[in-house]
Amino acid sequence: MEYRRVGDTDLVVSEIAFGCGGNAGLMVRGSAVEQERIVARALELGITYFDNSPDYGNCIAEENLGRVLRTLKARPLLNSKVEIRAENLGDVADHVVRSTEASLKRLGADYLDMMQIHNGPSKVDPKLEGPVYAQLQIDHYTRPDGAIEGVRRLLDSGKIRYAGFICRGNDADEVRTILDTGLFKLINVPYTLLNPTGGMAKPAGLKVGKDYGNVIGLARDRKASAAIYSPLASGALTDDALAAKPRHALARQEDLESAAARKQREKAMAMSFLARETGTSMAQAAFRFILMNPGVATALGGFSAQDQMEEIAAVSGMKPFDAALMVRLNTVWNVDFKV
């Protein structure tokens, strides 16, 4: 395993991280025995950064990771998040502090190495209702009782070492505003073979639902880094997905014959030459592409099983794609996958 520094901090993380989210399902729906065995193997492989959130299984993933780490007597680098919902808008700063303190209790930790706001910044009011939290109007970040104030309190108290936030797309201006405060050192953003706009200008012929505006570059210019979430485009960039095979039993399931699934499969198939010509799996090719970007500190692997984790851990240290493959890759983007 190789390691990268997060921005201008002293935080050094493994290139491959352990994601605890519900899409892969291990830390939410797996058995205690499976969780302990696979986390132990992750540590053996040199994975040092664990990404979590209260939202993953309604706090279950945090509780399970805390239990496993106590059993293993291990203390890797820990990240968790804060979700801000409609009921929290009256005093966002207090909620940020309370939520982080509750995460620490579930994880059995005195501090988080990284805490992130799970709501992406939005120029317009996202009209939060019920459990929805994907975005937060930027005013609720910056106002006196906003998320930034909560982050400052946590940094001052030593309950977190560093802070970050999530990018949800079409939000580059707002991301820049928040990064310019200098308080945030890590953004989480998708950056995939199917939508590379998180780390580059949109290729001219590529059509995307969301343009992430090269926020990885924005972060790097401001001495921050990126962690990549959903690196396999919600599971589309795998050999099993290309073969229309069902996902692992622990993973979040989908209708493989839906129009959306078929479209994703067609796009992924147009990228399959990267795996075929380099002798890797499709998932390995997807992670290899991500780690070519110098603004990326780590890619968050969502693992349902040990063999999946070992497959992805092997990508660390692989050489970048050569120039010829990158020319072909750009060609596929510029014809919008119609090869």
Contacts in CASP RR format, 6 or more apart in sequence:
PFRMAT RR
TARGET T0000
AUTHOR 0000-0000-0000
METHOD contacts of the structure
MODEL  1
MEYRRVGDTDLVVSEIAFGCGGNAGLMVRGSAVEQERIVARALELGITYF
DNSPDYGNCIAEENLGRVLRTLKARPLLNSKVEIRAENLGDVADHVVRST
EASLKRLGADYLDMMQIHNGPSKVDPKLEGPVYAQLQIDHYTRPDGAIEG
VRRLLDSGKIRYAGFICRGNDADEVRTILDTGLFKLINVPYTLLNPTGGM
AKPAGLKVGKDYGNVIGLARDRKASAAIYSPLASGALTDDALAAKPRHAL
ARQEDLESAAARKQREKAMAMSFLARETGTSMAQAAFRFILMNPGVATAL
GGFSAQDQMEEIAAVSGMKPFDAALMVRLNTVWNVDFKV
1 14 0 8 1.000
1 15 0 8 1.000
1 16 0 8 1.000
1 45 0 8 1.000
1 46 0 8 1.000
1 47 0 8 1.000
1 48 0 8 1.000
1 313 0 8 1.000
1 316 0 8 1.000
2 14 0 8 1.000
2 15 0 8 1.000
2 316 0 8 1.000
2 317 0 8 1.000
3 12 0 8 1.000
3 13 0 8 1.000
3 14 0 8 1.000
3 15 0 8 1.000
3 48 0 8 1.000
4 12 0 8 1.000
4 13 0 8 1.000
4 15 0 8 1.000
4 225 0 8 1.000
4 296 0 8 1.000
4 297 0 8 1.000
4 298 0 8 1.000
5 11 0 8 1.000
5 12 0 8 1.000
5 225 0 8 1.000
5 297 0 8 1.000
6 12 0 8 1.000
6 13 0 8 1.000
6 114 0 8 1.000
6 162 0 8 1.000
6 185 0 8 1.000
6 186 0 8 1.000
6 224 0 8 1.000
6 225 0 8 1.000
6 297 0 8 1.000
7 185 0 8 1.000
7 186 0 8 1.000
7 220 0 8 1.000
7 223 0 8 1.000
7 224 0 8 1.000
7 225 0 8 1.000
7 297 0 8 1.000
8 185 0 8 1.000
8 223 0 8 1.000
9 162 0 8 1.000
9 185 0 8 1.000
11 77 0 8 1.000
11 113 0 8 1.000
11 114 0 8 1.000
11 161 0 8 1.000
11 162 0 8 1.000
11 185 0 8 1.000
13 48 0 8 1.000
13 49 0 8 1.000
13 77 0 8 1.000
13 297 0 8 1.000
13 298 0 8 1.000
14 46 0 8 1.000
14 47 0 8 1.000
14 48 0 8 1.000
14 49 0 8 1.000
14 298 0 8 1.000
14 316 0 8 1.000
15 291 0 8 1.000
15 298 0 8 1.000
15 299 0 8 1.000
15 315 0 8 1.000
15 316 0 8 1.000
15 317 0 8 1.000
16 47 0 8 1.000
16 287 0 8 1.000
16 298 0 8 1.000
16 299 0 8 1.000
16 301 0 8 1.000
16 312 0 8 1.000
16 313 0 8 1.000
16 315 0 8 1.000
16 316 0 8 1.000
17 47 0 8 1.000
17 49 0 8 1.000
17 50 0 8 1.000
17 51 0 8 1.000
17 227 0 8 1.000
17 298 0 8 1.000
17 299 0 8 1.000
17 300 0 8 1.000
17 301 0 8 1.000
18 39 0 8 1.000
18 42 0 8 1.000
18 47 0 8 1.000
18 49 0 8 1.000
18 50 0 8 1.000
18 51 0 8 1.000
18 76 0 8 1.000
18 300 0 8 1.000
18 301 0 8 1.000
18 302 0 8 1.000
18 303 0 8 1.000
18 309 0 8 1.000
19 27 0 8 1.000
19 50 0 8 1.000
19 51 0 8 1.000
19 52 0 8 1.000
19 300 0 8 1.000
19 301 0 8 1.000
19 302 0 8 1.000
19 303 0 8 1.000
20 26 0 8 1.000
20 27 0 8 1.000
20 28 0 8 1.000
20 50 0 8 1.000
20 51 0 8 1.000
20 52 0 8 1.000
20 53 0 8 1.000
20 56 0 8 1.000
20 61 0 8 1.000
20 62 0 8 1.000
20 64 0 8 1.000
20 65 0 8 1.000
21 27 0 8 1.000
21 28 0 8 1.000
21 51 0 8 1.000
21 52 0 8 1.000
21 53 0 8 1.000
21 56 0 8 1.000
21 57 0 8 1.000
21 61 0 8 1.000
21 302 0 8 1.000
22 28 0 8 1.000
22 29 0 8 1.000
22 56 0 8 1.000
22 57 0 8 1.000
22 61 0 8 1.000
22 252 0 8 1.000
23 230 0 8 1.000
23 234 0 8 1.000
23 235 0 8 1.000
23 251 0 8 1.000
23 252 0 8 1.000
23 302 0 8 1.000
24 248 0 8 1.000
24 250 0 8 1.000
24 251 0 8 1.000
24 252 0 8 1.000
24 301 0 8 1.000
24 302 0 8 1.000
24 303 0 8 1.000
24 304 0 8 1.000
24 308 0 8 1.000
25 250 0 8 1.000
25 251 0 8 1.000
25 252 0 8 1.000
25 302 0 8 1.000
25 304 0 8 1.000
26 34 0 8 1.000
26 35 0 8 1.000
26 38 0 8 1.000
26 250 0 8 1.000
26 302 0 8 1.000
26 303 0 8 1.000
26 304 0 8 1.000
26 305 0 8 1.000
27 35 0 8 1.000
27 52 0 8 1.000
27 56 0 8 1.000
27 60 0 8 1.000
27 61 0 8 1.000
27 64 0 8 1.000
27 65 0 8 1.000
28 56 0 8 1.000
28 57 0 8 1.000
28 60 0 8 1.000
28 61 0 8 1.000
28 64 0 8 1.000
29 250 0 8 1.000
30 250 0 8 1.000
32 64 0 8 1.000
32 67 0 8 1.000
32 68 0 8 1.000
35 64 0 8 1.000
35 65 0 8 1.000
35 68 0 8 1.000
36 68 0 8 1.000
36 71 0 8 1.000
36 72 0 8 1.000
37 306 0 8 1.000
38 303 0 8 1.000
38 305 0 8 1.000
38 306 0 8 1.000
38 309 0 8 1.000
39 65 0 8 1.000
39 68 0 8 1.000
39 69 0 8 1.000
39 72 0 8 1.000
39 74 0 8 1.000
40 72 0 8 1.000
41 306 0 8 1.000
41 309 0 8 1.000
41 310 0 8 1.000
42 303 0 8 1.000
42 309 0 8 1.000
42 313 0 8 1.000
43 72 0 8 1.000
43 74 0 8 1.000
43 76 0 8 1.000
45 309 0 8 1.000
45 310 0 8 1.000
45 313 0 8 1.000
46 313 0 8 1.000
47 76 0 8 1.000
47 309 0 8 1.000
47 313 0 8 1.000
48 76 0 8 1.000
48 77 0 8 1.000
49 76 0 8 1.000
49 77 0 8 1.000
49 79 0 8 1.000
49 113 0 8 1.000
49 298 0 8 1.000
50 65 0 8 1.000
50 76 0 8 1.000
50 77 0 8 1.000
50 78 0 8 1.000
50 79 0 8 1.000
51 79 0 8 1.000
51 188 0 8 1.000
51 227 0 8 1.000
51 229 0 8 1.000
51 300 0 8 1.000
52 61 0 8 1.000
52 62 0 8 1.000
52 65 0 8 1.000
52 78 0 8 1.000
52 79 0 8 1.000
52 80 0 8 1.000
52 81 0 8 1.000
52 103 0 8 1.000
52 107 0 8 1.000
53 61 0 8 1.000
53 62 0 8 1.000
53 80 0 8 1.000
53 81 0 8 1.000
53 83 0 8 1.000
53 118 0 8 1.000
54 62 0 8 1.000
54 80 0 8 1.000
54 81 0 8 1.000
54 82 0 8 1.000
54 83 0 8 1.000
54 99 0 8 1.000
54 102 0 8 1.000
54 103 0 8 1.000
54 106 0 8 1.000
55 81 0 8 1.000
55 83 0 8 1.000
55 118 0 8 1.000
55 133 0 8 1.000
56 62 0 8 1.000
59 102 0 8 1.000
59 106 0 8 1.000
62 80 0 8 1.000
62 103 0 8 1.000
62 106 0 8 1.000
62 107 0 8 1.000
63 106 0 8 1.000
65 107 0 8 1.000
66 106 0 8 1.000
66 107 0 8 1.000
66 108 0 8 1.000
66 109 0 8 1.000
69 75 0 8 1.000
69 76 0 8 1.000
69 107 0 8 1.000
69 108 0 8 1.000
70 108 0 8 1.000
75 109 0 8 1.000
77 113 0 8 1.000
77 114 0 8 1.000
78 107 0 8 1.000
78 109 0 8 1.000
78 112 0 8 1.000
78 113 0 8 1.000
78 114 0 8 1.000
79 112 0 8 1.000
79 113 0 8 1.000
79 114 0 8 1.000
79 115 0 8 1.000
79 116 0 8 1.000
79 227 0 8 1.000
80 100 0 8 1.000
80 103 0 8 1.000
80 107 0 8 1.000
80 112 0 8 1.000
80 115 0 8 1.000
80 116 0 8 1.000
81 115 0 8 1.000
81 116 0 8 1.000
81 117 0 8 1.000
81 118 0 8 1.000
81 166 0 8 1.000
82 95 0 8 1.000
82 96 0 8 1.000
82 99 0 8 1.000
82 100 0 8 1.000
82 115 0 8 1.000
82 116 0 8 1.000
82 117 0 8 1.000
82 118 0 8 1.000
82 147 0 8 1.000
83 99 0 8 1.000
83 118 0 8 1.000
83 119 0 8 1.000
83 133 0 8 1.000
84 92 0 8 1.000
84 95 0 8 1.000
84 96 0 8 1.000
84 117 0 8 1.000
84 118 0 8 1.000
84 119 0 8 1.000
84 128 0 8 1.000
84 133 0 8 1.000
84 136 0 8 1.000
84 140 0 8 1.000
84 147 0 8 1.000
85 128 0 8 1.000
85 130 0 8 1.000
85 131 0 8 1.000
85 132 0 8 1.000
85 133 0 8 1.000
86 128 0 8 1.000
86 129 0 8 1.000
86 130 0 8 1.000
86 132 0 8 1.000
87 130 0 8 1.000
88 95 0 8 1.000
89 128 0 8 1.000
89 140 0 8 1.000
90 145 0 8 1.000
91 145 0 8 1.000
91 146 0 8 1.000
92 136 0 8 1.000
92 140 0 8 1.000
92 143 0 8 1.000
92 145 0 8 1.000
92 146 0 8 1.000
92 147 0 8 1.000
92 149 0 8 1.000
92 150 0 8 1.000
93 145 0 8 1.000
93 146 0 8 1.000
93 147 0 8 1.000
93 149 0 8 1.000
93 150 0 8 1.000
93 153 0 8 1.000
94 145 0 8 1.000
94 150 0 8 1.000
96 117 0 8 1.000
96 146 0 8 1.000
96 147 0 8 1.000
96 149 0 8 1.000
96 150 0 8 1.000
96 151 0 8 1.000
96 153 0 8 1.000
96 154 0 8 1.000
97 150 0 8 1.000
97 153 0 8 1.000
97 154 0 8 1.000
97 159 0 8 1.000
100 112 0 8 1.000
100 115 0 8 1.000
100 154 0 8 1.000
100 159 0 8 1.000
100 160 0 8 1.000
101 159 0 8 1.000
103 112 0 8 1.000
103 115 0 8 1.000
104 110 0 8 1.000
104 111 0 8 1.000
104 112 0 8 1.000
104 159 0 8 1.000
110 159 0 8 1.000
111 158 0 8 1.000
111 159 0 8 1.000
111 160 0 8 1.000
111 161 0 8 1.000
112 159 0 8 1.000
112 160 0 8 1.000
112 161 0 8 1.000
113 160 0 8 1.000
113 161 0 8 1.000
113 162 0 8 1.000
114 160 0 8 1.000
114 161 0 8 1.000
114 162 0 8 1.000
114 163 0 8 1.000
114 164 0 8 1.000
114 185 0 8 1.000
114 186 0 8 1.000
115 151 0 8 1.000
115 154 0 8 1.000
115 160 0 8 1.000
115 162 0 8 1.000
115 163 0 8 1.000
115 164 0 8 1.000
116 163 0 8 1.000
116 164 0 8 1.000
116 165 0 8 1.000
116 166 0 8 1.000
116 186 0 8 1.000
116 188 0 8 1.000
117 136 0 8 1.000
117 141 0 8 1.000
117 147 0 8 1.000
117 151 0 8 1.000
117 163 0 8 1.000
117 164 0 8 1.000
117 165 0 8 1.000
117 166 0 8 1.000
118 133 0 8 1.000
118 165 0 8 1.000
118 166 0 8 1.000
119 133 0 8 1.000
119 134 0 8 1.000
119 135 0 8 1.000
119 136 0 8 1.000
119 147 0 8 1.000
119 165 0 8 1.000
119 166 0 8 1.000
120 134 0 8 1.000
120 135 0 8 1.000
120 136 0 8 1.000
120 165 0 8 1.000
120 166 0 8 1.000
120 167 0 8 1.000
120 168 0 8 1.000
120 171 0 8 1.000
120 174 0 8 1.000
121 135 0 8 1.000
121 136 0 8 1.000
121 137 0 8 1.000
121 138 0 8 1.000
121 141 0 8 1.000
121 165 0 8 1.000
121 167 0 8 1.000
121 171 0 8 1.000
121 174 0 8 1.000
121 175 0 8 1.000
121 177 0 8 1.000
121 178 0 8 1.000
122 135 0 8 1.000
122 136 0 8 1.000
122 137 0 8 1.000
122 138 0 8 1.000
122 168 0 8 1.000
122 171 0 8 1.000
122 174 0 8 1.000
123 137 0 8 1.000
123 138 0 8 1.000
123 171 0 8 1.000
123 173 0 8 1.000
123 174 0 8 1.000
124 137 0 8 1.000
125 137 0 8 1.000
126 132 0 8 1.000
126 134 0 8 1.000
126 135 0 8 1.000
126 136 0 8 1.000
126 137 0 8 1.000
128 136 0 8 1.000
134 168 0 8 1.000
135 168 0 8 1.000
136 147 0 8 1.000
138 174 0 8 1.000
138 177 0 8 1.000
138 178 0 8 1.000
140 146 0 8 1.000
140 147 0 8 1.000
141 147 0 8 1.000
141 148 0 8 1.000
141 178 0 8 1.000
142 148 0 8 1.000
142 177 0 8 1.000
147 165 0 8 1.000
148 178 0 8 1.000
148 181 0 8 1.000
148 183 0 8 1.000
151 160 0 8 1.000
151 163 0 8 1.000
151 164 0 8 1.000
151 183 0 8 1.000
151 184 0 8 1.000
152 183 0 8 1.000
154 160 0 8 1.000
154 163 0 8 1.000
155 162 0 8 1.000
155 163 0 8 1.000
155 183 0 8 1.000
162 185 0 8 1.000
162 186 0 8 1.000
163 183 0 8 1.000
163 184 0 8 1.000
163 185 0 8 1.000
163 186 0 8 1.000
164 184 0 8 1.000
164 185 0 8 1.000
164 186 0 8 1.000
164 187 0 8 1.000
164 188 0 8 1.000
165 178 0 8 1.000
165 184 0 8 1.000
165 187 0 8 1.000
165 188 0 8 1.000
166 187 0 8 1.000
166 188 0 8 1.000
166 189 0 8 1.000
166 229 0 8 1.000
167 175 0 8 1.000
167 187 0 8 1.000
167 188 0 8 1.000
167 189 0 8 1.000
167 198 0 8 1.000
167 212 0 8 1.000
167 215 0 8 1.000
168 210 0 8 1.000
169 189 0 8 1.000
169 210 0 8 1.000
169 211 0 8 1.000
169 212 0 8 1.000
169 213 0 8 1.000
169 215 0 8 1.000
170 210 0 8 1.000
170 211 0 8 1.000
170 212 0 8 1.000
171 215 0 8 1.000
172 211 0 8 1.000
172 212 0 8 1.000
172 213 0 8 1.000
172 214 0 8 1.000
172 215 0 8 1.000
172 218 0 8 1.000
175 187 0 8 1.000
175 215 0 8 1.000
175 218 0 8 1.000
175 219 0 8 1.000
176 218 0 8 1.000
178 184 0 8 1.000
179 187 0 8 1.000
179 218 0 8 1.000
179 219 0 8 1.000
179 222 0 8 1.000
179 224 0 8 1.000
180 222 0 8 1.000
182 222 0 8 1.000
182 224 0 8 1.000
184 224 0 8 1.000
185 223 0 8 1.000
185 224 0 8 1.000
185 225 0 8 1.000
186 219 0 8 1.000
186 224 0 8 1.000
186 225 0 8 1.000
186 226 0 8 1.000
186 227 0 8 1.000
186 297 0 8 1.000
187 215 0 8 1.000
187 216 0 8 1.000
187 219 0 8 1.000
187 224 0 8 1.000
187 225 0 8 1.000
187 226 0 8 1.000
187 227 0 8 1.000
188 226 0 8 1.000
188 227 0 8 1.000
188 228 0 8 1.000
188 229 0 8 1.000
188 300 0 8 1.000
189 198 0 8 1.000
189 212 0 8 1.000
189 215 0 8 1.000
189 216 0 8 1.000
189 226 0 8 1.000
189 227 0 8 1.000
189 228 0 8 1.000
189 229 0 8 1.000
190 198 0 8 1.000
190 212 0 8 1.000
190 228 0 8 1.000
190 229 0 8 1.000
190 230 0 8 1.000
190 231 0 8 1.000
190 233 0 8 1.000
191 198 0 8 1.000
191 199 0 8 1.000
191 212 0 8 1.000
191 216 0 8 1.000
191 226 0 8 1.000
191 228 0 8 1.000
191 231 0 8 1.000
191 290 0 8 1.000
191 293 0 8 1.000
191 296 0 8 1.000
192 228 0 8 1.000
192 230 0 8 1.000
192 231 0 8 1.000
192 232 0 8 1.000
192 233 0 8 1.000
192 237 0 8 1.000
192 286 0 8 1.000
192 289 0 8 1.000
192 290 0 8 1.000
193 233 0 8 1.000
193 237 0 8 1.000
193 268 0 8 1.000
193 271 0 8 1.000
193 274 0 8 1.000
193 285 0 8 1.000
193 286 0 8 1.000
193 289 0 8 1.000
193 329 0 8 1.000
194 233 0 8 1.000
194 236 0 8 1.000
194 237 0 8 1.000
194 264 0 8 1.000
194 267 0 8 1.000
194 268 0 8 1.000
194 271 0 8 1.000
195 208 0 8 1.000
195 209 0 8 1.000
195 210 0 8 1.000
195 212 0 8 1.000
195 233 0 8 1.000
196 203 0 8 1.000
196 289 0 8 1.000
196 333 0 8 1.000
197 206 0 8 1.000
197 208 0 8 1.000
197 210 0 8 1.000
197 211 0 8 1.000
197 212 0 8 1.000
197 213 0 8 1.000
197 214 0 8 1.000
198 212 0 8 1.000
198 213 0 8 1.000
198 214 0 8 1.000
198 215 0 8 1.000
198 216 0 8 1.000
199 212 0 8 1.000
199 213 0 8 1.000
199 214 0 8 1.000
199 215 0 8 1.000
199 216 0 8 1.000
199 217 0 8 1.000
199 226 0 8 1.000
199 293 0 8 1.000
200 214 0 8 1.000
201 213 0 8 1.000
201 214 0 8 1.000
202 208 0 8 1.000
202 211 0 8 1.000
202 213 0 8 1.000
203 330 0 8 1.000
203 333 0 8 1.000
203 334 0 8 1.000
204 334 0 8 1.000
205 333 0 8 1.000
205 334 0 8 1.000
205 335 0 8 1.000
205 336 0 8 1.000
206 333 0 8 1.000
206 334 0 8 1.000
206 336 0 8 1.000
207 336 0 8 1.000
215 226 0 8 1.000
216 226 0 8 1.000
216 293 0 8 1.000
216 295 0 8 1.000
216 296 0 8 1.000
217 295 0 8 1.000
219 225 0 8 1.000
219 226 0 8 1.000
219 295 0 8 1.000
220 226 0 8 1.000
220 294 0 8 1.000
220 295 0 8 1.000
225 295 0 8 1.000
225 296 0 8 1.000
225 297 0 8 1.000
226 293 0 8 1.000
226 295 0 8 1.000
226 296 0 8 1.000
226 297 0 8 1.000
227 296 0 8 1.000
227 297 0 8 1.000
227 298 0 8 1.000
227 299 0 8 1.000
227 300 0 8 1.000
228 290 0 8 1.000
228 296 0 8 1.000
228 298 0 8 1.000
228 299 0 8 1.000
228 300 0 8 1.000
229 300 0 8 1.000
231 237 0 8 1.000
231 286 0 8 1.000
231 287 0 8 1.000
231 290 0 8 1.000
231 299 0 8 1.000
231 300 0 8 1.000
231 301 0 8 1.000
232 238 0 8 1.000
232 283 0 8 1.000
232 286 0 8 1.000
233 264 0 8 1.000
233 268 0 8 1.000
233 286 0 8 1.000
234 264 0 8 1.000
235 241 0 8 1.000
235 247 0 8 1.000
236 264 0 8 1.000
236 265 0 8 1.000
236 267 0 8 1.000
236 268 0 8 1.000
237 268 0 8 1.000
237 271 0 8 1.000
237 282 0 8 1.000
237 283 0 8 1.000
237 285 0 8 1.000
237 286 0 8 1.000
238 281 0 8 1.000
238 282 0 8 1.000
238 283 0 8 1.000
239 275 0 8 1.000
239 281 0 8 1.000
239 282 0 8 1.000
239 283 0 8 1.000
240 246 0 8 1.000
240 247 0 8 1.000
241 264 0 8 1.000
241 265 0 8 1.000
241 268 0 8 1.000
241 282 0 8 1.000
242 265 0 8 1.000
242 268 0 8 1.000
242 269 0 8 1.000
242 272 0 8 1.000
242 282 0 8 1.000
244 256 0 8 1.000
244 265 0 8 1.000
246 253 0 8 1.000
246 256 0 8 1.000
247 253 0 8 1.000
247 254 0 8 1.000
247 304 0 8 1.000
248 304 0 8 1.000
248 305 0 8 1.000
248 308 0 8 1.000
249 304 0 8 1.000
250 304 0 8 1.000
250 305 0 8 1.000
251 304 0 8 1.000
254 261 0 8 1.000
255 261 0 8 1.000
266 337 0 8 1.000
267 337 0 8 1.000
268 282 0 8 1.000
270 332 0 8 1.000
270 337 0 8 1.000
270 338 0 8 1.000
270 339 0 8 1.000
271 282 0 8 1.000
271 285 0 8 1.000
271 286 0 8 1.000
271 329 0 8 1.000
271 332 0 8 1.000
271 337 0 8 1.000
272 282 0 8 1.000
273 325 0 8 1.000
273 328 0 8 1.000
274 280 0 8 1.000
274 282 0 8 1.000
274 285 0 8 1.000
274 288 0 8 1.000
274 289 0 8 1.000
274 321 0 8 1.000
274 325 0 8 1.000
274 329 0 8 1.000
275 281 0 8 1.000
275 282 0 8 1.000
275 284 0 8 1.000
275 285 0 8 1.000
277 325 0 8 1.000
278 285 0 8 1.000
278 288 0 8 1.000
278 321 0 8 1.000
278 325 0 8 1.000
280 288 0 8 1.000
280 315 0 8 1.000
280 318 0 8 1.000
281 311 0 8 1.000
283 308 0 8 1.000
283 311 0 8 1.000
283 312 0 8 1.000
284 311 0 8 1.000
284 312 0 8 1.000
284 314 0 8 1.000
284 315 0 8 1.000
284 318 0 8 1.000
287 299 0 8 1.000
287 312 0 8 1.000
287 315 0 8 1.000
288 315 0 8 1.000
288 318 0 8 1.000
288 320 0 8 1.000
288 321 0 8 1.000
289 321 0 8 1.000
289 329 0 8 1.000
290 296 0 8 1.000
290 299 0 8 1.000
291 299 0 8 1.000
291 315 0 8 1.000
291 316 0 8 1.000
291 317 0 8 1.000
291 318 0 8 1.000
292 320 0 8 1.000
292 321 0 8 1.000
301 309 0 8 1.000
301 312 0 8 1.000
302 308 0 8 1.000
303 309 0 8 1.000
303 312 0 8 1.000
321 329 0 8 1.000
331 339 0 8 1.000
332 339 0 8 1.000
END
